[in-house]
Every structure is written in structure tokens, then in C-alpha cells.
Amino acid sequence: MSRTSSTARVPPAVRVAIVEHRDWFTGFLEDRFRELGHPRPGAAADEFSLLRDGAVCGSYAGDAVAATSAFERAARRLLDA
């Protein structure tokens, strides 16, 4: 499924709410990574968001236990950076 066809089904007002929430969440994560002294808090926030997206999709479409375990391993590596 292309990005265009999947986003076309989302009403514009919902899309705006999703984008605003994702921006807020990424900013929140960036602040937390900065507080932890992460060397690249913005990049870490983006990566964590992507990890979360993958874990949610992987849990929904496949093995929730494997997706959760993979998320935890990758998140720990990101926090240890």
C-alpha cells in the first residue's frame, strides 16, 4: 500500500491531530533524552519514535511477544548510546 493511498483515507482534521501529537511526542522524547545527557537527543527521539511505530505495527500484524522483545532490546541500545 502506498503512503498516498493510506493517508488519503484519513480525514484532514484527523491527520492534523495525528501530526500534532507526533510532533509533541517527539519533542517530549527529545527533552527526556537531553535530560539523560544523550549526545544526540533529537536523533534519539526520532529513532525511539520509529521503534515504537514498528513495535505497534509488529504487534498488530505479527507476533506481539517478539515485537515487544525487539523493541525493548533496541530501546536499551538507544538509551545506552
C-alpha positions as CSV (number, residue, x, y, z in Angstrom):
1,M,0.0,0.0,0.0
2,S,1.4,3.4,-0.9
3,R,1.7,6.2,1.5
4,T,-0.7,8.3,-0.6
5,S,-3.5,5.7,-0.7
6,S,-3.2,5.0,3.1
7,T,-3.2,8.7,4.1
8,A,-6.0,9.6,1.7
9,R,-8.4,7.6,3.8
10,V,-7.7,9.7,6.9
11,P,-9.8,12.9,7.1
12,P,-7.8,16.1,7.1
13,A,-8.7,17.1,10.7
14,V,-7.6,13.6,12.0
15,R,-4.4,13.9,10.0
16,V,-3.7,17.3,11.6
17,A,-4.3,15.8,15.1
18,I,-2.0,12.9,14.4
19,V,0.8,15.1,13.2
20,E,0.4,17.5,16.1
21,H,0.5,14.5,18.6
22,R,3.6,13.0,16.9
23,D,5.4,16.4,17.0
24,W,4.5,16.8,20.6
25,F,5.6,13.2,21.4
26,T,8.9,13.6,19.6
27,G,9.6,16.9,21.4
28,F,8.8,15.2,24.7
29,L,11.2,12.4,24.0
30,E,13.9,14.8,22.8
31,D,13.6,16.7,26.2
32,R,13.9,13.4,28.1
33,F,17.0,12.3,26.1
34,R,18.6,15.7,26.6
35,E,17.9,15.4,30.4
36,L,19.7,12.0,30.3
37,G,22.7,13.6,28.6
38,H,22.3,11.7,25.3
39,P,24.8,13.1,22.8
40,R,22.1,13.4,20.0
41,P,18.7,13.9,21.7
42,G,16.8,14.9,18.5
43,A,18.1,11.9,16.6
44,A,17.4,9.6,19.5
45,A,13.9,10.9,19.8
46,D,13.3,10.2,16.1
47,E,14.7,6.7,16.4
48,F,12.7,5.9,19.5
49,S,9.5,7.1,17.7
50,L,10.3,4.8,14.8
51,L,11.0,1.9,17.2
52,R,7.6,2.5,18.8
53,D,5.8,2.6,15.4
54,G,7.5,-0.6,14.4
55,A,6.6,-2.3,17.7
56,V,3.0,-1.3,17.4
57,C,2.7,-2.5,13.8
58,G,4.7,-5.6,14.5
59,S,2.4,-6.5,17.5
60,Y,-0.7,-5.9,15.4
61,A,0.4,-7.7,12.3
62,G,2.6,-10.4,13.8
63,D,4.0,-11.8,17.0
64,A,3.4,-9.3,19.9
65,V,5.9,-11.0,22.1
66,A,8.7,-10.9,19.5
67,A,7.8,-7.2,18.7
68,T,7.9,-6.2,22.3
69,S,11.2,-8.0,23.0
70,A,12.8,-6.5,19.9
71,F,11.5,-3.0,20.9
72,E,13.0,-3.4,24.4
73,R,16.4,-4.6,23.1
74,A,16.6,-1.7,20.6
75,A,15.4,0.9,23.1
76,R,18.0,-0.2,25.6
77,R,20.8,0.2,23.0
78,L,19.5,3.6,22.2
79,L,19.4,4.6,25.9
80,D,23.0,3.3,26.3
81,A,24.4,5.4,23.5
